[in-house]
Structures are given as C-alpha cells and as structure tokens.
C-alpha cells in the first residue's frame, strides 16, 4: 500500500479518469495530482471525501426504511387504513430497492456512474416530497415504491464506484469501512424517527428525508466525480445488459459468492424481522432493553467489520476470513436453534441474546468479503454485478423475513431455523461453487 493510504490502482485510475472524463476539482479546474507530501495529503482528503459520500449513499435506504417504523401506528390512524395495508408501504419500498438495482446497475455501465446516480437522487427527492402530502394510503404505497426504486441508485452505484477505484485487498478494506457507516444507520434511524415524532407528525419524517435527499444530491453533484472512463462503458441496449447479466450468472464462482452473501444477508434479515417479537414478547424484555441489545449487536457487526478491514485483510486471504465468518454463523445459528427449541431447558434471555450477538458480529466477516470477492471478478461490468448482488440479497432477504413468524407468536424456533438454513446454504454455496482451495492452487 503506498504512503498516501490509497491503492496504486486507485491513484492510476483517478489519473486516467481525470484525463479521459474531464473531471474537475472543487474550484472548477482540472484535477491535479502533485508529487511528494502534497500528493499524500490530497489522496487522503480525496479518500475521506469519497468514503463519506459513498457512506451517505449506502446509509440513505436504511434511513428511508427505519426512520419510518415508529410512525406506522400514526399512519394507520391518520389515513384510516388497516395496519396490514399500511405495512405495504414498507414492502413497496423494499421491493423498489430490490428491483431498482437491476435497472440502475446496467445504466451505470452504459452511461457512467454520475448521471444515473444524480437522476436517481432527484427522483428520490421528488417521491419523498410527495409522500409528505400523500392524502391516501394507496398514493403513499405508490410513491414509497418509487422512493425505493430511486433510492436503489445509491446502493448499486456506491458498490460500482468502489470497484472502479479499488482492487484486491484495498476493495475489501473499503467495503469494511462502508459497513461502519451504513451499519450505524439502522441503529440511529428509529431513534431519529421517534424524536421527529415528538415535534411533528409522521409527515415530518418524510420532510426530514426530503431534506436529507436534497443535501446528499448536492454533495454528489459537487464532489463525487465520474469514475468510469468512457472507453470502459458498454454501448449496447437492454439486450446487451441482459446478456451481460447472463454472462455474470454463468460465472460459477461469481454466482457462488453472490448466493452465499445473499443467504448470509437473509439470516440477518431474519434477525431484524423477528428480534423485536422474540426479545420483547417471548423473553419479556422492555423496549429499552431491546433497543440496547439491538444497538450492541449492531456494534458487534461494525467492530468485526473494522477488524476485517484493518487487521485481517492483507494478512490472510479473503476466502479464509469469509469461510471463518460463515462457520461462526452456522455454529451460532445451531446454538440458537438448540436453545430456542428447549434442548437445554428454559435458558432465558441472556444466552439467546449472546447467540444473536455472535451471529450478527460474524456478519462483519461474511458480508464485505463476499461483495469484494464477487466484484473482483467483474471489472468489465461492475454496475451490472453490483445490481445482481443487491437484488439477490434483498429478494432472498424478503423471502426469508416472513418465514420467521410461520409458527405463530409463541416460539422463536422459526427464526433460528431460518437462520440455520440460510447459514448452511451460504456455506454450501461457498464451498461447492467458489471452491476456494482451487483458487489458491491456481495462483502463481
């Protein structure tokens, strides 16, 4: 790693992009890269700025989802709609985030990262602003779907930009850093939403999200420059994009990392969907205790992600870190199933919470490394690859989430079963499709 703290691949790519794409600096002139200490300082400032911008883009979707959660009862009363119908506003947003990535990813490979991202952000602001004034639940559902579709641009293009700028272990480190930022968002979002509700109604939450969207759009327009040179863009239409995605899915190793990461994400989704009910209703914890445990688990995920990026990457292979993370998730899910099914008797909240903490923390090894390994194989189509990774994760997660309540409200066994099935499936896909031992043997 060079002294600047930025990868050589990034420095070379920034220089090439500046020349080919005509990037401009903050003053409006061309980007220059001085030598010596000035180069080191400039590279560090650029790296920090890009990290903050991409972190904001990846944090916006969870903010859009979770800030709104405390307001669901208020929306039900205000719009005189059944709770089941109001729940569709969440489903619509999640569906939009999944499907939008399939659309935006190939667009970014054809037209570059900056233009589709700005269009997506503008549409996001428009859709969120309409939600502020939505007179009926049907209109709210429709514009929440549009909000999710547009917000997906930030998720998919942020990953593609990382692939444009970094390679190898540097990319894995950057994904771990992004996890620090995006991992905080789901923790603080409900808190922010609750505080907004203290001074205004549920429409105020969408007003806050509109302001956040406007600010982030301005930041992207001002400071996030194009990272995909014109020479590397795809010129085909929809047919070419579909052929590119089909080619990516035909890559057994890419597909293995994609499915393994998606199944790990589904295990996390099962936790998010079931934990409020399991911890509060079954084990009798207060909402404050649940919030504390949720925060501790999120901190565990973030901390292990930082250990992965700062200490493990570059010292051991990404596949070893990924394999260890998946193994820990399998063991934790197994322990949770044994505890919740009564094999050890009535174990109480502390052991179950400990098992959930271990499972969540191990996600800090699984999630960034599956993304890095998958994208490392797709320099030619990072946008399409990022779209497939995101869409697969959201769709499999959306399928897994309702299964946690399939046996009713008196047992936590379905949550543990879903987590174990997903964890074992992720490990099987990793071993059977990625075959990490063969990749090691193939290296010179």
Secondary structure, DSSP 8 states (H G I E B T S, - for coil): --TTSS-HHHHHHHHHHHHHH--B-TTSSB-----THHHHHHHHHHHHHHHHHHHHHHHHHHHHHHTTGGGHHHHHHHTT--HHHHHHHHHHHHHHHHHHHHHHHHHHHHH-HHHHHHHHHHHHHHHHHHHHT--SHHHHHHHHHHHHHHHHHHHHHHHHHHHHH--HHHHHHHHHHHHHHHHHHHHHHHHHHHHHHHHS-HHHHHHHHHHHHHHHHHHHHHH----S-GGGS----HHHHHHHHHHHHH-HHHHHHHHHHHHHHHHHHHHHHHHHHIIIIIS---HHHHHHHHHHHHHHHHHHHHHIIIIIBTTB-HHHHHHHHHHHHHHHHHHHHHHHTTTTS--HHHHHHHHHHHHHHHHHHHHHHHHHHHHTT-GGGHHHHHHHHHHHHHHHHHHHHHHTTTT-SS-SHHHHHHHHHHHHHHHHHIIIII-HHHHHHH--
